[in-house]
Amino acid sequence: MSAASSPTQCKPMLIDGEWINNGSERLVSVNPATGQVNYEVCAATPANVEHAVAAAARAARAQNWSALLPHQRAEVLHCISERMSANAERFAQLQMIENGKVWSECVAQVKSAAATFRYFAAVCETLGAEVTPARGNYLSMTAYEPYGVVAAITPWNSPMTMEAQKVAPALAGGNAVILKPSELTPSPALELGRIALEAGLPHGVLNVLPGSGASTGAALVEHPGVRMVSFTGGTASGKRIALAAAKKLMPVALELGGKSPHIVFADADIEAAAQAIASGIFEGSGQSCVAGSRLFVQRSAYQRLLGAVLNIARSLRVDLPDAKGAQMGPIASFAHRDRIAGMVIAARNAGAEVLCGGLAPGDVRLARGAFYLPTILADIENNAAIAQEEIFGPVLCAMPFEDEDDLIAQANATVYGLAAGVWTADFARAYRVARRLEAGTVWINTYKQLSIATPFGGYKESGLGREKGISGVRLYQQTKGIYVGLGTP
């Protein structure tokens, strides 16, 4: 059976190069823009996890992937990139109907995912090891080797980019991968599995297991045959994975939640900052780990900046994701839309002022979808629940600050530390503030610019480890020291 099943069929999972439909459990994919069922997808049971881990372990032992020369692995990764680009519209369509992102963003994310495979193909082909300084009559060097079986667990907000950012470097590092996509967005991962086989990836080297985190994800993380886990998602889930990994002494990479401060000083370019603030929180309906959800503005510029952001928020076109000119689609699920709405209601009841949004749009065409308007809240303190908890939606919390020390104290007063943005015409201040912020990524006079070549990760409860960049391959490898004697000891 093809992975590209019709809407009336149950999409199978991929294990050891075969499409498996065991008929035992199902995921129901719902289009968040319309409320209509897209299709059903087979959900992996613990027995399927056993099958996949065994297949991946066999592939790792066989070394028909890991023992290839780097340029040979790179050739397959290049082919995956090319096939992803050739199937861009299909990938974009699958993501759009599963998580509701607008069409233009879906297309852009396919291009980004293809570029990620292309980048890691280049890294795979060019990355070298080291000869280390000897302290005796020997030659000492490093070697980097795969863990073997790696589990990659990805979220629903940007499945294509997240899957590429994990699968490409893990494969480049010589591992066999078991990919567990979110139960809301399983199809892009299945499509990736299909084109990887077409590109010549050996059977068992990439397996795709749709399923829930509580069942499929937990079985993968706890399986003794899984030697490393890479996870992107919520902090609570990340902590559970870290606990399970600790029991196995297994390395993990965790890219978790955020409550990123977006900071504007009075000397900033207000119009440019306002545009970046709006896109930084409302793009993708705010469902981004680096969304600039806490807005800190120097008090003398607070009203002017807030007015500019309000004008943009009120003008954004919330529409069906495939509608021409749509700028915001629905929230990815009805349950998550209701959670966002509940958090805003609680904030309003606690005294926050809703300057715009705070409800679903009134357009009857959107009534069956999980839509929510761009929302801006004011009259809140930084220690309020709405300003401390990750909303993961199009909700901006606006707060003034007095001076640099006040700003730093407020910006760092959170358990998260994923990203931050700083707007000022003073370069010395920009650099000083960037260094004082407890965040893994800081943008200065821009926001949400991302490069696959730049390491990415979080401070504090925003995660462990760094993905992307040249070191992103090393994340999926173990380091070995080798000594070669050059004479009589």
N, C-alpha and C positions, 0 to 999 in steps of 0.2 A: 504494500500500500504506500502511496506517495505521502510525504509530509504535507504536501499542499492539498489537503482534502477539501471537498466541497463543504459549504456551510451546514449541510444536513448530516455529515459524517463526523465521527469522533477522530480527532487528530491523534496519531500515535506518537509515542516517545521513541527516542533513538538510543539503542544499546548495541554496542559491538557491531556497528554498521548495518543493523537491521531495524526496521520500523516495527515497533511492538505495540500491539493493541490487545491487552489481556482482558479487557472488559470488566475489571473489578471496581475501579473507582473513576469518577469523572469530575472535571472542572467545567463549569459553565461560564463561557466568555460572554460578557454583556457590554454592548456599546454604550458608554456613559453619555453620549450625546443624544441618544434616542430611547434608551431603556430596552432596546430590542436585543434578543439573544443572537450572538454572532455564530457560535458553534460550540460543540463540546470538545474537550481535550482530555486524553487519558492522563490520569494522575498516578505518579509512581508510588507504589506501595513499598514497605520495607523489603519485600521479596525482590522487587525490581531494583532497589538500591543494592542489595546483595549481588544481583546479576551484573549491574553496571560496575560496581567496584571490582568484582572478579575479572570482568572484561578489561577494565582499565589497567589492573595489575598485570594481566597477561601481556597487554600491549607494552607496558613499561618494561617487563622482564625480557620481552622479545627484542627490544631495542631496535625495532624497525623504524622508529621515529627518532629516539634520543641519540642513536649511534650514527644517524645521517650527518654528513658534514654540514657545517652551518649554512653554507650557500645553498645546499640542497633543501634544508628546512625553509630557508628564506624564499626559495622558488615557490613552494606550496603556499606560504603566507601571501606572497604577491598574487598568486592565482586566486586566493580567497578574496583579496581586495578587489581584483578586477571583476570577479563574478558578483560581488556585492554591489559594485557600481552599475553593472549591467542589469541587475535586478532591483535597482533603486526604488522604482515606483511600487513594486510589490512589498518591499520592506516598509516603505513609508505608509502604504495603505494598511498593512497589518498593525503597525503601531498606532495609527490614527484611530482605527475602530476599536482598539483595545484600551487605550488610555486617554483618548480624546485630545491629544495635542493638535494644534492647527497644522494644516498641510505643509505650509512653508517651513515650520520648525521640524516636522518629520523628515522632509527631504534633506534639510541641512544636517540632521543627525545621521542619516544614511551616509552622506558624504564624509562626515567626521569619522564614522565607524570604519569606512573603507580606508580612509587615510591612516587610521590607527594601525590596521593590519600592514599597510605599506611601510609605516614608520618602523614597526617592530621587525619587519622583514629586513630592513636596512640595519637595525641594531644587531639582529641575529647574525648577519653576515660579516659585520665589522667589529664586534665587541671582542676584545682580547683579554687575556689573563695577565698576571704579573710575575716577573722574576724578582724575588725579594732579596734585600741585602743579606749576604751570607756572613756568618760569624765563625766560620771554620772552613775546612777543606771539603766543601760540598756545594752543590747547586741547589738552591731552594726556590720554590715557585708555588703559585696557587693554581688550583683547578676548580672549576665551578660545575656542579652536577645537579641534575633535577632531583626533586623530592620523590618523584614517582607518580603517585595519584594525588591530584589536586582537585578540591571541590571549589567551584566558583558559584556564589549565591548572589543573584542580582535583583535590583529593585524594579518597580513598575513605572517610575517617573520618566526615566530615559533608558529603556532597556537596550536599545541598539548600541549606544555609546558605552554603557557600562559593561555590556557583554564583550565588546571589542577590547576594552581596556583591561579586562581580566584574561580572556581567552588568548588573545594575541601574544602577550608577553609570557604567559604560562607555556604555550606551545613553543615559542621561541626558545625558552629555557629547556626544552626537551621533555616536558611532562606529558602525562596522559591526564585529560581533564574531564570532570563530570560537571556539567553546567546545570544548575537548578535555577530557572527563571522564576520570577514572581508568578503566583497563580492568576494575577490579573492580566499579565502580558506574556504568555508562553510562546506565541507564534514567531516573533522575530528570532528567538533562540533556536526553534525547530528549523526555521529557514536557514539559519547559519549552519546548523548541522548538515542540512541537505547540500549546500554549496561546498562545504568543507570536504564532504565525500567526493563530490564531483571534481574538486581541485586536486584530489589524490591523497588526501590525508588517510593514513592506514586505519583500518577498522579498530575500534576500541580506544583510539587516541582522543576522540571527542565524543562524549555521550551526553544526551540532553534529557533531563528528567523533570518535566513539569510536576508541580505538586505544592502542597502547603508547606509553610515553614515549620509548623508544629509536627508534621508527620515526615514528609520527604526530607526537609532541611535538617531536622534533628537526627534522623537516621543516618544521613551523610556525615554530619559533624561528629557523631559519636562512633562511627564505624572505625574499627582498629586499622583497616586497610587504607583509610584516607590519611595522608601524611601532612597535608597543609590545607588550610581553608582561607579563601579570600571572600569577604562579605562586604556588601554595601547596603545600608538600610538604617533602621532606627537604632537608637542607643540602647534601649532595653533589650532588643534582640541581640545586639552586639555583645552585651554583657553576658547573656546566656551562652553565646558561642565561646566567649573567652573562658568562661567557667568550665565548659565541657573540654575545651582545648587544654586547659591547665591540668585536668585529670589525665590527659594523654601525653602531656609535655609536647604538644604539637604547636608549631608556629602558626600564627594567624595574621592576616592583614584586615583591618577593620576601618572602613570609611563610614562614619556614623552621622549623627544629626548636627544641626547648627542653629544658631540664633544670631546671625552675623550682624554686627554694627555697621551702618553706613553713615559716615561722619562728614559733616559739611561745616567748614569754618567760614567766617563772615567775608573773607577776601576771595572766596572761590568764585568760579564762573557759575552763577546760579542757574542759568538756563541749561547749560550742559549737565550740571549735577542733577537737576530735576529730571531730565530725560533718562539719565543712567539709573537714578533711583526708581523711577517708574518701571523701566524694563527689568531692573534687578529684582523686583518683587512681584511684578504682574506677568512677566513672560512665563509661559508654561503654567499659567494660573497659580504661580507661586510655589509650585511643587518641585522645588530644587533645594538641595542640601546647602547651597551657598546663597540662597535668596537673602537679600539685604532687608531683613524683617524688622530690625530696630533702627530707626532713623534718629540720629543725634545731630542737632543743628545749633550752632552758636546763637545765643539768644538774640543778638542784634539782627541776625538774618533769618530768624525762625519763621516769622509770619510771611515774609516774601518768598522764601523757599517753599514753605508748605503750600502757599497759594499756587505756585507754579506746578507742584506735583499734583495738587487737587485738580487743576485744569486738565492735566494729561489723563489722570485716572477717569475723570468723567467723560472724556472723549474716546476712550478705548472701545473698540467694537467687539462686544462679546457675542459670539455667533456659533453656528455649527462649524466644526473644524474644517470642513471642505468648502465653506462659503467664501466667495471671493472677498478679499480684504479683511477676513476674520483675524483679530489680534489676540483674542483669548477664547479658548474652547471650554469645555466642561471640566469639572474636577474628575479625577480618574475613576471614582466609584461613588455610588450614592451614599454608602456608609461613611466615606471620608468627607464628602460634602456636608453631611449632617454633623459630623464631629467638628468641622470648622465653624459651622453656624452656631453650634452649642457653645464653643469657646468665645465667640464674639458676643453672644447673648449674656454669658457669664461676666464678661468684661464690662458690658454696658450696665448690667445690674450692680457692678462694683464701682461704678462712677465714671467709666470711660465715655468720652464723647465720640459718637460715630459721625465723622465728617462727610463720608460718602460710602455707598455700598451697604454692607451689613445684611444683605438679603439676596434672594434669587432674582434674576431679571424678570420683568413683567411681560416680555414678548411671548405670546402664546405658542410661537413656533418652537420655543425652547423649553416649554413646560414639562416635557417628558424626560428631559435630560438633567444631569447632575451639575447644573450651572450655578455659579455664585459670582456676584459682582465684585470688581476691585474695591477694596475696603481700606479706609484710613481711619485710625483711632488716635485720639489726642486726650489730654488731661489724665494721663496715667503716669505712674511712677515706675522706675526701672525694676523695682522689686515686685511689681504686680505679676500675677500668674501669666497674664497674656503677654507680658514682656520677657518672661523667663522660659516658658514652655514652647517647644517647637510646634508651630501651627501647621506648617507645610501646606500653605494655601495663600491666596492673594490678599493678605492682611498685613498692613504696615502700621507699626506702633511708633508715633512721632513724639519725640521728647527734646526739650532744649537743654543746653549745657552752658556753663559760665566761662570756663577757661580750660586750658589743656589738662591740668591735673584732675579737674572735675570730670572731664571727658574720659580720661584713661580709667579712672576709678569706676565709672559707670559701665564703660564698654567691656571691661574685663570682669565685671561682676556677674558672671554666668558660668554654669558648668561646661558650656560649649566653647570651642575655639577653632572653628573650621576656616572662616574667612572674615574679611573686613574690607571696607573701602574708605578712603580718605580724600577729601577735596579741599585744596588750598593752593594759593599762588606762591606760598613760601616753601621752597624746596627743602630747606633745612628743617622746618617744622614737619613737613610731610615725612621725611626720612626718620626723624626722631620719634614721631607718633607711630609710624609703621613698626619700628623696632620695639616699642613699648607694648604694642598690642599682642595679646596672647591668642594668636591665630596662625594657622598653617599657610594661609595665602592672604596677602594684603595687596589691594589695588590702589594706586595713586592716580587721581584725576582720570579714572576709567573704572569700569566694573564688569565683572563676569567675563573678562577675556580669559580664555583657557587654551593652553598648548599641551599637546601630548608629549612634548619634549621637556616639560617642566614638572618636577616632582610635585605631587599633590597629596595632602592628608591633613589631619587635624591635631590640635593640642587638646589636652584634658579629655573630656568625655566625647569628643568628636572623632576619636579613633586612635589606631595604632598603625605604624608603618607608613610608607609612602609609595603610591602607585605612580605610573607614568615615568617618562624620562629613561635614560640609559639604565639607571639603577632599578627601573621597574622590572627588568628581566631578572636581575639579581634577587629581587624579592621572591622569586619562584625557584631559586637555586640554593644549594648548600655549598659552602666553601671548604675545600680540602687543601691542606698543606702537603707538599711532596718534596722530599729531600733526596738528592742523588749524590752519593759519595764520589769524590774525584781522586781518591788515592787511599793509601794505607791509613787507617785511623791512627 
